[in-house]
Amino acid sequence: MGKIASKLKSKDLEFVKLYLSEFPARVLIADADQYYNTLMDFDFIFLKIQHPDLSIESLIMDYTLIDDLNNSNRLKPEEITNLELVRRALQLSSHILKQDKNQLAAQLWGTLQCFPQQPIKNLLKSASKSHNVWLRPITASLRNGNLLANFTGHEKWVNSVSITEDGKKAVSGASDNSLKLWDLQSGKIIHNWENDDWITAVAITPDGKTVISGSRNKTLKLWNAETGKPVLSLEGHDSWVTAVAITPDGKMAISGSDDHTLKFWHLDLDNKKATCIHTLKGHKDAVRAVAITPNGKIAISGSRDNNLKLWNLQNGEEIRTLEGHTGWVRAIAITSNGKKAISGSLDHTIKLWNLQTGEVIRTLTGHKGSIGAISMTPDGKIAVSGSDDHNLKLWDLDKGKEILTLRGHSDKVRGVAITPDRERAISASDDYTLKLWDLDSSKKSSDRGHNNSVRVVILTPDGKKAVSAADDCTLKLWDLQTNQVIFSFEGHTRPIKALVMSHDGKTVISGSDDHTLKLWDLDTGKEIYTFIGHKDWVTTLAISPDGKKAISASRDKTLKLWNLQPGHKIRTFIGHKDWVTTLAISPDGEKAISASRDNTLKLWNLRTGQEINTFLVDSPISSCTFSPDGFTIIAKEESGRVHFLRLEAT
């Protein structure tokens, strides 16, 4: 027990709460050293998180006191650095600690142990003493070089996000019929608004006082961001409202709809009134994106008709049509001078446009899925895009090159916004979360650890290396002696659920939710082949003893045998009535056993593709294998029951 814990042990509950909630702010002005020592003390962190009336958000706010220049001047530069590291660790782990406060020590070890500063080491040493028995990460595997925080609270897809001009708050709208206003420093939800249908688009006025949302129920609604109360409902569209933008003066808004039109609204917020000034017609399909130039006179819209249109907001007339995309236009952003725009499309490309000529300046490629979100820095030099491939990319628009890929979401990215200071971005995703990113391109997350749940890890035969596969769609080859990543393998577009290594340890095969298998060379870090054929997630894999063939199983209820050297499919095995969960190949490479959710095991002849036998069990099989002589199948049910099935010698 440390000094703080000992001090508070004898105090009443009211004193403890008052101390934990108010002490840091009170002491900082009078004694910066005591403030620093308190926030670097594991006891204080632990006790504040554990207190039933306090929260992880209130703890994080203690660290944000250093953002005030007057406060930071009282601290040494190295002290500020250490406090920033702890704050970032808490921000990154806040969604976990909300669910399980006992994860504090493990989360701190998983994020901070790569830093050499002695105060950080002292903090972790204290954390390790807080548990008698616990799982302690041996590397900083929870760190992501650019991910700052996870915001959880939505219960369905997060469709849109917008940031206030001061960069301190963000508003999000989701398919759970809610909008949420977030404090980006602490991750706290300031307001939670309930709607009667999906929220498909959000924007916030420049003064940060009013939020406007578009919904599947054909209406727009205005919300007071200070009081949390609804203000006004705007009706007029004949279908979903899918896009919304506000003029820089906060007096006008434009909405786009699946009814193929846009509507330009005058907002009289003082009198809680709104009037539709123009209905803009011209698109031949649903409008999916809209943006307004900084002078508030021109709007640009993107549609499922693959085109963008430039509109004169003063008279409601179309200026020109921008053609070039071969798929729906889903996202748009405009430079601060109003001369250029950038668009993202279903065709997997991003296009930079000259709005004065209507010409494409350049096309950016790199995403492996539709572009569903895009944002740009005010000077038009940097853009961030979000895609159905789960990733965000940072782009240098002058050079037309990708700067950085941001990985962490486990589903489609629907929205993204950049803070005015250009330092951070926030993204919204179908994985129900928002994520806050550091746009410093010097922090390469691929050199650190996975950015999402690790599904499987296997060792090389010599035990010196390991390969891990994760929901961030990557594999990583690790040197277990140095704990460093040797290679990061990228190519899958969905989480990886299955992994098998050749017996010589030179290659590995991965199976993914993207329905494909990939063969990788562990010596070069390169992809050798992609195997296409399954119609659903790949669930499990096995490789033949000679390393020349592999067999895969899928939620499409089939197994497939592959030749690894030419890289083609040999045959498909059909017979199970539900998806296959586990399989194994016999030591002689002649047979395979597969287990399914249909409570059966099937024995197959790999040469002929014929089913040899079917075994019925009482509950689904969790694992199965062959004995070394190949004449016995050992299968374990999820219930724990084990079967030994003896095969006839032939």
C-alpha positions as CSV (number, residue, x, y, z in Angstrom):
1,M,0.0,0.0,0.0
2,G,1.4,3.4,-1.1
3,K,1.4,6.7,0.7
4,I,-1.8,7.9,-0.9
5,A,-3.7,4.7,-0.2
6,S,-2.4,4.7,3.4
7,K,-3.5,8.3,3.9
8,L,-7.0,7.7,2.6
9,K,-7.5,4.4,4.4
10,S,-8.4,6.1,7.7
11,K,-10.6,8.9,6.1
12,D,-14.3,8.9,5.7
13,L,-16.0,8.3,2.3
14,E,-16.8,12.0,1.7
15,F,-13.2,13.1,2.3
16,V,-11.9,10.4,0.0
17,K,-14.2,11.5,-2.8
18,L,-13.4,15.1,-2.3
19,Y,-9.6,14.4,-2.3
20,L,-9.7,12.2,-5.4
21,S,-11.9,14.6,-7.4
22,E,-10.5,18.0,-6.5
23,F,-7.0,17.6,-5.2
24,P,-5.1,17.7,-8.6
25,A,-6.7,21.0,-9.7
26,R,-6.2,22.6,-6.2
27,V,-2.6,21.6,-5.7
28,L,-1.3,22.5,-9.2
29,I,-1.3,26.2,-8.7
30,A,0.4,26.0,-5.3
31,D,2.7,23.0,-5.7
32,A,3.4,21.7,-9.2
33,D,5.7,19.0,-7.9
34,Q,3.0,17.5,-5.7
35,Y,0.6,17.6,-8.7
36,Y,3.1,15.8,-10.9
37,N,3.9,13.2,-8.2
38,T,0.2,12.5,-7.6
39,L,-0.6,11.9,-11.2
40,M,2.4,9.7,-11.6
41,D,1.3,7.6,-8.6
42,F,-0.4,4.4,-9.4
43,D,-2.3,4.5,-6.1
44,F,-4.0,7.7,-7.1
45,I,-4.9,6.4,-10.5
46,F,-6.2,3.1,-9.2
47,L,-8.2,4.7,-6.4
48,K,-9.9,7.3,-8.6
49,I,-10.9,4.7,-11.3
50,Q,-12.2,2.3,-8.6
51,H,-14.3,5.0,-6.8
52,P,-18.0,4.3,-7.6
53,D,-18.8,8.0,-7.9
54,L,-15.9,9.0,-10.2
55,S,-14.9,7.9,-13.6
56,I,-12.0,7.3,-16.1
57,E,-13.1,10.6,-17.8
58,S,-12.7,12.6,-14.6
59,L,-9.2,11.1,-14.2
60,I,-8.2,12.0,-17.7
61,M,-9.4,15.6,-17.1
62,D,-6.8,15.8,-14.3
63,Y,-4.1,15.3,-16.9
64,T,-5.6,17.8,-19.3
65,L,-4.9,20.6,-16.8
66,I,-1.4,20.7,-18.4
67,D,-3.0,22.0,-21.7
68,D,-3.3,25.4,-20.0
69,L,-0.1,27.3,-20.8
70,N,0.0,28.8,-17.3
71,N,-0.1,25.4,-15.8
72,S,2.4,23.8,-18.1
73,N,4.9,26.6,-17.4
74,R,5.0,25.3,-13.8
75,L,6.2,21.9,-14.9
76,K,9.5,20.7,-16.4
77,P,9.4,19.6,-20.1
78,E,10.2,16.0,-19.1
79,E,7.4,16.0,-16.5
80,I,5.0,17.2,-19.2
81,T,6.2,14.4,-21.5
82,N,5.6,11.8,-18.8
83,L,2.1,13.1,-17.9
84,E,1.2,13.1,-21.6
85,L,2.3,9.4,-21.9
86,V,0.1,8.4,-19.0
87,R,-2.8,10.5,-20.3
88,R,-2.6,8.9,-23.7
89,A,-2.4,5.4,-22.2
90,L,-5.6,6.1,-20.2
91,Q,-7.3,7.6,-23.2
92,L,-6.4,4.6,-25.3
93,S,-7.7,2.2,-22.7
94,S,-10.7,4.1,-21.5
95,H,-13.3,2.0,-23.3
96,I,-11.8,-1.1,-21.7
97,L,-11.6,0.4,-18.2
98,K,-15.2,1.4,-18.3
99,Q,-16.1,-2.2,-18.7
100,D,-13.5,-3.7,-16.3
101,K,-11.6,-1.4,-13.9
102,N,-9.4,-4.4,-12.9
103,Q,-7.7,-4.2,-16.3
104,L,-5.8,-1.0,-15.3
105,A,-2.5,-2.6,-14.6
106,A,-2.5,-4.7,-17.7
107,Q,-3.6,-1.8,-19.9
108,L,-0.8,0.4,-18.5
109,W,1.8,-2.3,-19.1
110,G,0.5,-2.9,-22.5
111,T,0.9,0.7,-23.6
112,L,3.8,2.2,-21.5
113,Q,6.5,-0.4,-21.0
114,C,8.3,0.6,-24.3
115,F,9.3,3.9,-22.7
116,P,12.6,4.1,-20.8
117,Q,11.8,7.0,-18.5
118,Q,12.3,6.1,-14.9
119,P,9.0,7.6,-13.6
120,I,7.2,5.5,-16.1
121,K,9.1,2.4,-15.0
122,N,8.2,3.3,-11.3
123,L,4.6,3.6,-12.2
124,L,4.5,0.2,-13.9
125,K,6.4,-1.4,-11.0
126,S,3.7,-0.2,-8.6
127,A,1.0,-1.4,-11.0
128,S,2.6,-4.9,-11.0
129,K,2.3,-5.0,-7.2
130,S,-1.4,-4.3,-7.3
131,H,-2.3,-7.9,-8.3
132,N,-1.2,-11.2,-6.8
133,V,-1.9,-13.2,-10.0
134,W,-2.5,-11.5,-13.4
135,L,-1.6,-11.6,-17.1
136,R,1.1,-9.0,-17.7
137,P,1.9,-8.1,-21.3
138,I,5.6,-8.7,-22.2
139,T,5.6,-6.0,-24.9
140,A,3.8,-2.8,-25.5
141,S,1.4,-4.7,-27.7
142,L,-1.6,-2.5,-27.0
143,R,0.0,0.7,-28.4
144,N,-0.9,2.1,-31.8
145,G,1.5,4.7,-33.0
146,N,-1.3,7.1,-34.1
147,L,-4.4,6.0,-32.3
148,L,-5.1,8.3,-29.4
149,A,-8.5,7.2,-28.0
150,N,-11.5,5.0,-28.6
151,F,-15.0,6.4,-28.0
152,T,-17.6,3.8,-27.3
153,G,-21.3,4.3,-26.5
154,H,-23.2,3.8,-29.8
155,E,-24.9,0.5,-30.2
156,K,-25.0,0.4,-34.0
157,W,-23.2,1.8,-37.0
158,V,-21.8,5.3,-36.5
159,N,-22.6,7.0,-39.8
160,S,-21.3,10.6,-39.5
161,V,-19.1,12.8,-37.4
162,S,-18.3,16.5,-37.2
163,I,-15.9,18.6,-35.1
164,T,-16.4,22.0,-33.5
165,E,-14.2,24.8,-34.7
166,D,-12.2,24.9,-31.4
167,G,-11.4,21.2,-31.9
168,K,-12.5,20.3,-28.4
169,K,-15.8,18.6,-29.1
170,A,-17.3,16.3,-31.8
171,V,-20.8,15.2,-32.6
172,S,-21.7,11.7,-34.0
173,G,-24.8,10.2,-35.4
174,A,-25.6,6.5,-35.6
175,S,-28.0,3.8,-36.7
176,D,-29.0,3.3,-33.1
177,N,-31.2,6.5,-33.6
178,S,-28.9,8.6,-31.4
179,L,-26.6,11.6,-31.6
180,K,-23.8,12.1,-29.1
181,L,-21.8,15.2,-28.3
182,W,-18.3,14.2,-27.1
183,D,-15.6,15.9,-25.1
184,L,-12.5,14.9,-27.1
185,Q,-10.2,15.5,-24.2
186,S,-11.8,13.1,-21.7
187,G,-14.0,11.0,-24.0
188,K,-17.0,11.9,-21.9
189,I,-20.5,12.1,-23.6
190,I,-21.7,15.6,-23.0
191,H,-25.2,15.1,-24.5
192,N,-27.0,12.1,-25.8
193,W,-30.0,12.9,-28.1
194,E,-32.5,10.2,-29.1
195,N,-34.2,10.3,-32.5
196,D,-37.0,8.2,-33.8
197,D,-34.9,6.8,-36.7
198,W,-31.4,6.4,-38.0
199,I,-29.1,9.4,-37.9
200,T,-27.4,9.5,-41.3
201,A,-25.7,12.9,-41.3
202,V,-24.5,15.5,-38.8
203,A,-23.0,19.0,-38.8
204,I,-22.4,21.6,-36.2
205,T,-22.6,25.4,-36.5
206,P,-19.3,27.3,-36.3
207,D,-20.0,28.7,-32.9
208,G,-20.5,25.2,-31.6
209,K,-23.9,26.0,-30.2
210,T,-26.2,24.1,-32.6
211,V,-26.1,20.6,-34.1
212,I,-28.1,19.7,-37.2
213,S,-28.8,16.1,-38.1
214,G,-30.3,14.3,-41.0
215,S,-32.3,11.1,-40.6
216,R,-33.8,8.1,-42.4
217,N,-37.2,9.5,-41.4
218,K,-36.8,12.2,-44.2
219,T,-36.4,15.1,-41.7
220,L,-33.6,17.3,-40.4
221,K,-33.5,18.3,-36.7
222,L,-31.7,21.1,-34.9
223,W,-30.4,20.5,-31.3
224,N,-29.0,22.9,-28.8
225,A,-25.5,21.8,-27.9
226,E,-25.4,23.9,-24.7
227,T,-28.7,22.8,-23.1
228,G,-29.1,19.5,-24.8
229,K,-32.6,20.3,-25.9
230,P,-34.2,19.8,-29.4
231,V,-34.8,23.1,-31.2
232,L,-36.5,22.5,-34.5
233,S,-37.5,19.9,-37.1
234,L,-37.2,20.6,-40.8
235,E,-39.5,18.7,-43.2
236,G,-39.6,18.7,-47.0
237,H,-37.5,15.8,-48.4
238,D,-39.4,12.8,-49.8
239,S,-36.7,10.2,-48.7
240,W,-33.7,9.7,-46.4
241,V,-31.7,12.8,-45.6
242,T,-28.2,11.5,-46.3
243,A,-25.9,14.6,-46.2
244,V,-25.9,18.0,-44.5
245,A,-23.5,21.0,-44.4
246,I,-23.7,24.5,-42.8
247,T,-22.5,27.8,-44.1
248,P,-19.5,29.5,-42.3
249,D,-21.8,32.1,-40.8
250,G,-24.1,29.5,-39.4
251,K,-27.2,31.0,-40.9
252,M,-27.8,28.6,-43.8
253,A,-27.7,24.8,-44.2
254,I,-27.9,22.5,-47.2
255,S,-29.2,19.0,-47.1
256,G,-29.0,16.1,-49.6
257,S,-31.4,13.3,-49.9
258,D,-32.2,9.9,-51.5
259,D,-35.0,11.8,-53.3
260,H,-32.3,13.0,-55.7
261,T,-32.5,16.7,-54.5
262,L,-30.8,19.1,-52.3
263,K,-32.5,21.8,-50.2
264,F,-31.0,25.1,-49.1
265,W,-32.4,26.3,-45.8
266,H,-32.3,29.6,-44.0
267,L,-31.9,29.1,-40.2
268,D,-33.5,31.6,-37.9
269,L,-32.1,30.1,-34.7
270,D,-33.2,33.0,-32.5
271,N,-36.9,32.5,-33.4
272,K,-36.6,28.7,-33.9
273,K,-37.6,28.9,-37.5
274,A,-36.2,27.6,-40.8
275,T,-37.3,28.2,-44.4
276,C,-36.4,26.3,-47.5
277,I,-35.0,28.9,-50.0
278,H,-34.1,26.6,-52.9
279,T,-34.7,23.0,-53.9
280,L,-31.7,22.0,-56.1
281,K,-32.7,19.4,-58.8
282,G,-30.3,17.8,-61.4
283,H,-29.0,14.6,-60.0
284,K,-30.4,11.4,-61.5
285,D,-30.0,9.4,-58.3
286,A,-29.6,9.7,-54.5
287,V,-27.4,12.5,-53.2
288,R,-24.8,11.1,-50.8
289,A,-22.5,14.0,-50.0
290,V,-22.5,17.8,-49.9
291,A,-20.0,20.6,-49.0
292,I,-20.1,24.4,-49.0
293,T,-17.4,26.8,-50.1
294,P,-16.0,29.1,-47.3
295,N,-17.7,32.1,-48.8
296,G,-21.1,30.3,-48.5
297,K,-22.0,31.0,-52.1
298,I,-21.4,27.7,-53.8
299,A,-22.1,24.1,-52.9
300,I,-20.8,20.9,-54.3
301,S,-22.8,17.6,-54.2
302,G,-22.0,14.0,-54.9
303,S,-24.5,11.4,-56.0
304,R,-25.1,7.7,-56.8
305,D,-25.3,8.9,-60.4
306,N,-21.4,8.9,-60.2
307,N,-21.3,12.7,-60.7
308,L,-20.6,15.8,-58.7
309,K,-22.5,19.0,-59.2
310,L,-21.5,22.6,-58.5
311,W,-24.4,24.8,-57.4
312,N,-25.0,28.6,-57.1
313,L,-26.6,29.0,-53.7
314,Q,-27.8,32.5,-54.4
315,N,-30.1,31.5,-57.3
316,G,-30.3,27.8,-56.8
317,E,-29.0,27.0,-60.3
318,E,-26.5,24.4,-61.4
319,I,-23.1,25.7,-62.4
320,R,-21.5,22.6,-63.8
321,T,-21.3,18.8,-63.5
322,L,-18.0,17.1,-62.7
323,E,-17.7,13.7,-64.4
324,G,-14.9,11.2,-63.8
325,H,-15.9,8.7,-61.1
326,T,-17.1,5.3,-62.2
327,G,-19.0,4.6,-59.0
328,W,-21.2,6.5,-56.5
329,V,-19.7,9.7,-55.0
330,R,-19.9,9.2,-51.3
331,A,-17.7,11.9,-49.7
332,I,-16.7,15.5,-50.5
333,A,-14.5,18.2,-49.0
334,I,-13.5,21.7,-50.2
335,T,-10.3,23.8,-49.7
336,S,-10.5,27.0,-47.7
337,N,-10.0,29.1,-50.8
338,G,-12.9,27.4,-52.5
339,K,-10.9,26.6,-55.6
340,K,-10.4,22.8,-55.2
341,A,-12.5,19.9,-53.9
342,I,-11.7,16.3,-53.2
343,S,-14.2,13.4,-53.6
344,G,-14.3,9.8,-52.6
345,S,-16.2,7.1,-54.5
346,L,-17.5,3.6,-54.6
347,D,-14.9,3.1,-57.4
348,H,-12.2,2.9,-54.6
349,T,-10.6,6.2,-55.9
350,I,-10.2,9.8,-54.6
351,K,-10.2,12.6,-57.1
352,L,-8.9,16.2,-56.6
353,W,-10.8,18.7,-58.7
354,N,-10.2,22.2,-60.0
355,L,-13.6,23.8,-59.3
356,Q,-12.9,26.7,-61.7
357,T,-12.4,24.4,-64.7
358,G,-14.2,21.3,-63.6
359,E,-11.1,19.2,-64.4
360,V,-9.6,16.4,-62.4
361,I,-6.2,17.5,-61.1
362,R,-5.2,14.0,-60.0
363,T,-6.6,10.6,-58.9
364,L,-5.4,8.9,-55.8
365,T,-5.5,5.1,-55.4
366,G,-4.6,2.8,-52.5
367,H,-7.8,1.9,-50.7
368,K,-9.1,-1.6,-51.3
369,G,-12.7,-0.6,-50.7
370,S,-15.2,2.1,-51.4
371,I,-14.3,5.6,-50.0
372,G,-17.1,6.5,-47.6
373,A,-15.5,9.5,-45.8
374,I,-13.1,12.3,-46.5
375,S,-11.8,15.4,-44.8
376,M,-9.2,18.0,-45.7
377,T,-7.0,20.5,-43.9
378,P,-7.9,24.1,-44.5
379,D,-4.9,24.8,-46.7
380,G,-5.8,21.9,-49.0
381,K,-2.5,20.2,-48.6
382,I,-3.5,17.1,-46.5
383,A,-6.5,14.9,-46.7
384,V,-7.7,12.0,-44.7
385,S,-10.0,9.3,-46.2
386,G,-12.0,6.5,-44.7
387,S,-12.9,3.3,-46.5
388,D,-15.0,0.2,-46.5
389,D,-11.6,-1.6,-46.2
390,H,-11.7,-0.5,-42.5
391,N,-8.7,1.8,-42.9
392,L,-8.0,5.5,-43.1
393,K,-5.3,7.0,-45.2
394,L,-3.4,10.3,-44.9
395,W,-2.6,11.9,-48.2
396,D,-0.2,14.6,-49.5
397,L,-2.4,16.3,-52.1
398,D,0.4,18.4,-53.6
399,K,2.4,15.3,-54.4
400,G,-0.5,13.0,-54.9
401,K,1.0,10.4,-52.5
402,E,-0.1,8.4,-49.5
403,I,1.6,9.4,-46.3
404,L,0.3,7.0,-43.8
405,T,-2.4,4.3,-43.3
406,L,-4.3,4.4,-40.0
407,R,-5.5,1.0,-38.9
408,G,-7.7,0.2,-36.0
409,H,-11.4,0.0,-37.0
410,S,-12.8,-3.5,-37.5
411,D,-15.5,-2.4,-40.0
412,K,-16.4,0.2,-42.6
413,V,-15.3,3.8,-41.9
414,R,-18.3,6.0,-42.5
415,G,-17.1,9.5,-41.4
416,V,-14.0,11.5,-40.7
417,A,-13.2,15.0,-39.6
418,I,-9.9,16.8,-39.0
419,T,-9.4,19.3,-36.1
420,P,-8.7,22.9,-37.1
421,D,-5.1,22.6,-35.8
422,R,-4.5,19.8,-38.3
423,E,-3.0,17.6,-35.5
424,R,-5.8,15.1,-35.0
425,A,-8.7,13.4,-36.9
426,I,-11.8,11.6,-35.6
427,S,-13.4,8.7,-37.5
428,A,-16.7,7.0,-37.3
429,S,-17.3,3.3,-38.2
430,D,-19.7,0.5,-38.6
431,D,-17.8,-1.2,-35.7
432,Y,-20.0,1.1,-33.4
433,T,-16.9,3.2,-32.3
434,L,-15.3,6.6,-33.0
435,K,-11.5,6.8,-32.9
436,L,-9.3,9.8,-32.3
437,W,-6.0,9.8,-34.3
438,D,-2.7,11.7,-34.1
439,L,-1.9,12.8,-37.7
440,D,1.8,12.9,-37.0
441,S,3.1,10.7,-39.9
442,S,6.4,10.0,-38.0
443,K,4.5,7.5,-35.8
444,K,4.2,4.4,-37.9
445,S,1.8,2.0,-36.2
446,S,2.9,-1.0,-38.4
447,D,6.2,-1.1,-36.6
448,R,4.5,-1.6,-33.2
449,G,1.7,-4.0,-32.6
450,H,-1.7,-5.0,-33.9
451,N,-4.4,-2.3,-33.8
452,N,-7.3,-4.7,-33.0
453,S,-8.0,-8.1,-31.4
454,V,-5.4,-10.8,-32.1
455,R,-7.3,-14.0,-33.2
456,V,-4.4,-16.5,-33.5
457,V,-0.7,-16.9,-32.8
458,I,1.6,-19.7,-34.0
459,L,5.3,-20.4,-33.4
460,T,7.9,-21.3,-36.0
461,P,9.4,-24.8,-35.6
462,D,12.6,-23.5,-34.0
463,G,10.5,-21.5,-31.4
464,K,12.4,-18.3,-32.2
465,K,9.6,-16.5,-34.1
466,A,5.9,-16.2,-34.0
467,V,3.2,-15.1,-36.5
468,S,0.1,-13.4,-35.2
469,A,-3.1,-12.6,-37.1
470,A,-5.7,-10.0,-36.1
471,D,-9.0,-8.2,-36.7
472,D,-6.9,-5.3,-38.1
473,C,-6.6,-7.4,-41.3
474,T,-2.8,-7.9,-40.9
475,L,-0.3,-10.6,-39.9
476,K,2.9,-9.9,-38.1
477,L,6.1,-11.9,-37.9
478,W,7.8,-11.4,-34.5
479,D,11.3,-12.0,-33.3
480,L,10.6,-13.5,-29.8
481,Q,14.2,-12.7,-28.6
482,T,13.9,-8.9,-29.3
483,N,10.0,-8.6,-29.2
484,Q,10.3,-6.7,-32.5
485,V,8.1,-7.0,-35.6
486,I,10.2,-8.4,-38.5
487,F,7.4,-8.1,-41.1
488,S,3.9,-6.8,-41.2
489,F,1.8,-8.6,-43.9
490,E,-1.0,-6.5,-45.5
491,G,-3.5,-7.6,-48.1
492,H,-6.6,-9.0,-46.5
493,T,-9.6,-6.6,-46.3
494,R,-11.4,-8.3,-43.4
495,P,-10.3,-9.8,-40.1
496,I,-8.1,-12.9,-40.2
497,K,-9.6,-15.9,-38.4
498,A,-7.4,-18.8,-39.4
499,L,-3.6,-19.4,-39.7
500,V,-1.4,-22.4,-40.4
501,M,2.4,-22.7,-41.0
502,S,4.3,-25.0,-43.2
503,H,6.3,-27.7,-41.4
504,D,9.6,-26.1,-42.5
505,G,8.5,-22.7,-41.1
506,K,9.1,-20.9,-44.4
507,T,5.6,-20.1,-45.3
508,V,2.3,-19.4,-43.6
509,I,-1.3,-19.5,-44.9
510,S,-4.0,-17.1,-43.6
511,G,-7.8,-17.4,-43.9
512,S,-10.0,-14.3,-43.7
513,D,-13.5,-13.0,-43.4
514,D,-12.9,-11.6,-46.9
515,H,-13.5,-15.2,-48.2
516,T,-9.9,-15.6,-49.3
517,L,-6.7,-17.4,-48.3
518,K,-3.2,-16.0,-48.8
519,L,0.1,-17.7,-48.9
520,W,3.0,-15.7,-47.4
521,D,6.8,-16.0,-47.6
522,L,8.2,-15.6,-44.1
523,D,11.8,-15.0,-45.4
524,T,10.9,-12.1,-47.7
525,G,7.6,-10.8,-46.1
526,K,5.9,-11.0,-49.5
527,E,2.6,-12.5,-50.6
528,I,3.0,-15.5,-52.9
529,Y,-0.6,-16.3,-53.9
530,T,-4.2,-15.4,-53.1
531,F,-6.7,-18.3,-53.2
532,I,-10.2,-17.3,-54.2
533,G,-13.2,-19.7,-54.1
534,H,-15.1,-19.6,-50.8
535,K,-18.3,-17.7,-50.6
536,D,-18.1,-16.8,-46.9
537,W,-15.6,-16.5,-44.1
538,V,-12.7,-18.9,-44.0
539,T,-12.9,-20.5,-40.5
540,T,-10.1,-23.0,-40.3
541,L,-7.1,-24.3,-42.2
542,A,-4.7,-27.3,-42.3
543,I,-1.6,-28.1,-44.4
544,S,-0.5,-31.5,-45.7
545,P,2.7,-33.1,-44.1
546,D,4.6,-32.5,-47.4
547,G,3.7,-28.9,-47.4
548,K,2.4,-29.1,-51.0
549,K,-1.4,-28.9,-50.3
550,A,-3.7,-27.1,-47.9
551,I,-7.3,-27.6,-47.0
552,S,-9.7,-24.8,-45.9
553,A,-13.1,-24.7,-44.4
554,S,-15.7,-21.9,-44.5
555,R,-19.0,-20.7,-43.2
556,D,-20.2,-21.5,-46.8
557,K,-20.4,-25.2,-45.4
558,T,-17.7,-26.4,-47.8
559,L,-14.1,-27.5,-47.7
560,K,-11.6,-26.8,-50.4
561,L,-8.3,-28.5,-51.2
562,W,-5.6,-26.3,-52.7
563,N,-2.3,-27.0,-54.5
564,L,0.2,-24.5,-52.9
565,Q,2.9,-24.6,-55.6
566,P,0.9,-23.6,-58.7
567,G,-1.6,-21.8,-56.4
568,H,-4.9,-23.3,-57.6
569,K,-7.9,-25.2,-56.3
570,I,-7.9,-29.0,-56.7
571,R,-11.5,-29.8,-55.5
572,T,-14.4,-28.8,-53.3
573,F,-15.9,-31.1,-50.6
574,I,-19.7,-30.7,-50.0
575,G,-21.7,-32.5,-47.4
576,H,-22.0,-30.5,-44.2
577,K,-25.3,-28.8,-43.4
578,D,-23.7,-26.0,-41.3
579,W,-20.4,-24.2,-41.3
580,V,-17.2,-26.1,-40.6
581,T,-15.4,-25.1,-37.4
582,T,-12.2,-27.3,-37.3
583,L,-10.4,-29.8,-39.4
584,A,-7.2,-31.9,-39.6
585,I,-5.2,-33.8,-42.2
586,S,-3.9,-37.4,-41.5
587,P,-0.2,-38.0,-41.1
588,D,0.0,-39.7,-44.5
589,G,-1.8,-36.8,-46.3
590,E,-4.4,-39.1,-47.7
591,K,-7.4,-38.2,-45.5
592,A,-9.0,-35.2,-43.7
593,I,-11.5,-34.9,-40.9
594,S,-13.8,-32.0,-40.6
595,A,-16.2,-30.9,-37.8
596,S,-19.3,-28.8,-38.3
597,R,-21.9,-26.9,-36.3
598,D,-24.3,-29.6,-37.6
599,N,-22.9,-31.9,-34.9
600,T,-21.1,-34.2,-37.3
601,L,-17.6,-35.2,-38.2
602,K,-16.8,-36.2,-41.7
603,L,-13.9,-38.3,-42.9
604,W,-12.8,-37.5,-46.5
605,N,-10.5,-39.1,-49.1
606,L,-8.3,-36.2,-50.3
607,R,-7.4,-38.0,-53.5
608,T,-10.9,-38.7,-54.7
609,G,-12.9,-36.1,-52.8
610,Q,-15.3,-38.8,-51.6
611,E,-16.8,-38.8,-48.1
612,I,-15.6,-42.0,-46.3
613,N,-17.7,-41.8,-43.2
614,T,-19.8,-39.5,-41.0
615,F,-19.8,-39.5,-37.2
616,L,-22.7,-38.0,-35.2
617,V,-22.0,-36.2,-31.9
618,D,-24.1,-34.6,-29.2
619,S,-22.8,-31.1,-29.4
620,P,-20.5,-29.1,-31.7
621,I,-16.8,-30.2,-31.9
622,S,-14.3,-27.6,-30.7
623,S,-11.1,-29.5,-31.9
624,C,-10.2,-32.6,-33.8
625,T,-6.9,-34.3,-34.8
626,F,-5.4,-37.6,-35.9
627,S,-3.2,-39.8,-33.7
628,P,0.4,-40.1,-34.9
629,D,-0.3,-43.5,-36.6
630,G,-3.3,-42.0,-38.4
631,F,-5.7,-44.7,-37.3
632,T,-7.5,-42.8,-34.5
633,I,-9.4,-39.5,-34.6
634,I,-9.5,-37.6,-31.3
635,A,-12.4,-35.1,-31.2
636,K,-13.5,-32.9,-28.3
637,E,-17.0,-31.5,-28.0
638,E,-17.7,-28.0,-26.7
639,S,-19.3,-29.7,-23.7
640,G,-15.9,-31.2,-22.8
641,R,-16.7,-34.8,-23.9
642,V,-13.9,-36.4,-25.9
643,H,-14.3,-39.0,-28.6
644,F,-11.8,-41.6,-29.8
645,L,-12.8,-42.9,-33.2
646,R,-10.7,-45.9,-34.4
647,L,-10.4,-46.2,-38.2
648,E,-10.0,-49.5,-40.0
649,A,-6.6,-50.2,-41.5
650,T,-6.7,-50.5,-45.3
